[in-house]
Amino acid sequence: MKASETEFGFMSASMSIEIPYFQRGYVWNEENWEELLENLLDDKQSHFLGSIILKQLECVSGNIPRWSVVDGQQRLTTLSILLRACYDSLPVNTISADDKKLIDADMESILFFKRRKINSPREIKIRHSMVDAADYKLIIEGQAKNLIDKIILHSEKKKTEKESGNILQCYKYFYRYLSANAGDSVKLWENLLDEQNKILVKIDLDVSENEQAIFDTVNSAGVRLTCADTIKNALFQKANENTVTEAERAEVIALYQECWERVFAFSSERIEYWSTERKLGRTVRDNLEVLLHCIALVKGFYDPVLNKISDLPQVYKAYISSFDNRELFSFIREIKMYAELYHRYFYTFDKSTLFRYDDVIQRLFHVLSVCEVSTLHPYILKLLKEYHIREDEDLPVTLQTELERIESYVLRHLICQVSTKNFNKDCAMLIAGKTTIDKEMKNKKEEIGDEAVSQKLKTVPYHKVASVILFWIELRRRSMDNKFDVRELKYVYSLEHVMPQKWETFWGPDDCPVINTDDDTVITDREKATEVRRAAICELGNMTLLNSSLNSSLRNYEFARKITGEKRKKGMKDYAGLDITREIINTYEAGTPWNESSVRKRTKELTKEFFEIWKMP
């Protein structure tokens, strides 16, 4: 890495600069342009504008050097547009012929380049990303000046008008200002090209340096260059490097539009979906990065033992390093196919999502989402690809069974507090066909089998696990009994302990006798009674879901007041929209006390229902 202070005149060097596919479009606006003009025209302040990071690209010896913009495309684009606007608005009548020749030479050397000195057409030095390329070309080649009245600024557009792209707006803003302030065109030209006016820090990276690591270090306060950004650039940069003719380059552009833009940025819904974050182990990654991680695992070029998620760009680059465009195009189309499967089945949920029991994939991803487990996503994606399911088709029974096994496998680990650290290794072995979910479950029978689960449901460790179990037991009941009109529910419920976690004041042994569940006798030993009550509170049978949280004071009251409420404070019966809660209200209305015996009986019933949903092989 080489860093140096420089004036904008560094652009006069013989080179081409490419703004890669991962870069967002030009986004600066009038506020940014105004601030830039004020800075460059104010002689009393520093004109330093920040850093630009360029990475050298591989090229054949003897060819013109090529650089890729890692960071700073907004500054670089704006300064080149400003230089063109200055040139187009210079007061030529006050400039000598010799000075005009020097200005023309500067403009040509900074904004254009030739691949050879003789018989070679001039080309625009900054090759812009596709979204802005056409507008940028109009400006740099001098055609935008003649279209100035057709360019619509955001601040001036009428309701029926559509504003122009930001690139064209930038040019109009500068050109209009400089046309009204001709003297400033000369001053800005001088300030931009003065060798003593070091307005930038230029950081040059060689071919082998990791641009993502450099970007994250230099621009840690800004927008993170994601793994997905770097991978996208690597794929299409490689495709460009494999091209010779303009026709081949056009094929790459068409491929990009078909397999990337339309898949990942076709609409606001797509953009939002792919940028939605999921937990991936201890890190948080958006859906696009999770997809690319899944693909790398399924294809076998990512080793979860040797590689970290942050290694993903380098792993992709190594995988495609020897690809010709036939192989690369095939791989990119495969990414598109996986992305369509992922988008169709890998749900994201919010409070408006309706769940139904018989949607096996929805249930699986809901359980995984609530439990924050995404380690087995690659295996699930592989399964969905292998079965070639169309959108209008039902899941084959064998696939449905395998997805249910995965769900059971994960949930049993969490209930039994068995480490999920080996899920990465399990996933790789499942993908490679070296094991099966059934085999892994049988191997861990002592740890996650029915007996282990039965014991752990008497001491449920995590509230989120208890909530998701109760929710899907409720939905299963609704799917099996015609008495329920509503078969779909939103996941918007609050977990409630019937015997409260703060039980001492209203649920002490004197107020509510502690029962020995072995023989239904009252425990008179205070120490033993306290131990038994604390244990009962953590049983699944003591938990339910309410439509809304109880008042904090009411939550700790004795059974009767907790059920019926007090004055304006609503009790559990007012929030008992679910069958799993209604059965507790029925216990109260039948005059049965809520104690360890009631809790244990309900725990056994819920455990039985648990095993009907989440089976062992």
Salt bridges, closest charged atoms under 4 A:
GLU7 OE1 - LYS198 NZ 3.75
GLU18 OE2 - ARG66 NE 3.01
ASP43 OD2 - LYS187 NZ 3.16
ASP88 OD1 - ARG84 NH2 3.09
ASP104 OD1 - LYS100 NZ 2.81
GLU108 OE2 - ARG122 NH1 2.21
GLU123 OE2 - ARG115 NE 2.71
GLU156 OE2 - ARG176 NH1 2.41
GLU163 OE1 - HIS154 ND1 2.70
ASP204 OD2 - LYS202 NZ 2.82
GLU211 OE1 - LYS55 NZ 2.81
GLU211 OE2 - LYS317 NZ 3.05
GLU258 OE2 - LYS336 NZ 3.54
GLU269 OE1 - ARG270 NE 3.93
GLU269 OE2 - HIS343 NE2 3.17
GLU289 OE2 - ARG224 NH2 3.06
GLU289 OE1 - ARG285 NH1 3.24
ASP311 OD2 - LYS308 NZ 3.95
GLU334 OE1 - LYS299 NZ 2.95
ASP358 OD1 - ARG356 NE 2.91
GLU372 OE1 - LYS279 NZ 3.60
GLU372 OE1 - LYS464 NZ 3.77
GLU386 OE2 - LYS382 NZ 2.35
ASP392 OD1 - ARG390 NE 3.45
GLU393 OE2 - ARG390 NH1 3.62
GLU404 OE2 - ARG363 NH2 3.63
GLU407 OE2 - ARG363 NE 2.98
ASP438 OD1 - ARG405 NE 2.73
ASP450 OD1 - ARG412 NH2 2.78
GLU474 OE2 - ARG478 NE 2.70
GLU496 OE1 - ARG555 NE 3.70
GLU496 OE2 - LYS562 NZ 3.04
ASP510 OD1 - ARG526 NH1 2.98
GLU539 OE2 - ARG600 NH2 2.67
GLU558 OE2 - ARG561 NE 2.98
GLU566 OE2 - ARG561 NH1 2.72
ASP579 OD2 - ARG477 NH1 2.91
ASP579 OD1 - LYS483 NZ 3.76
GLU583 OE1 - ARG477 NH1 3.07
GLU583 OE2 - ARG602 NE 2.73
GLU589 OE2 - ARG582 NH2 3.25
GLU596 OE2 - ARG533 NE 2.78
GLU609 OE2 - ARG477 NH2 2.76
GLU612 OE1 - ARG476 NH1 2.96
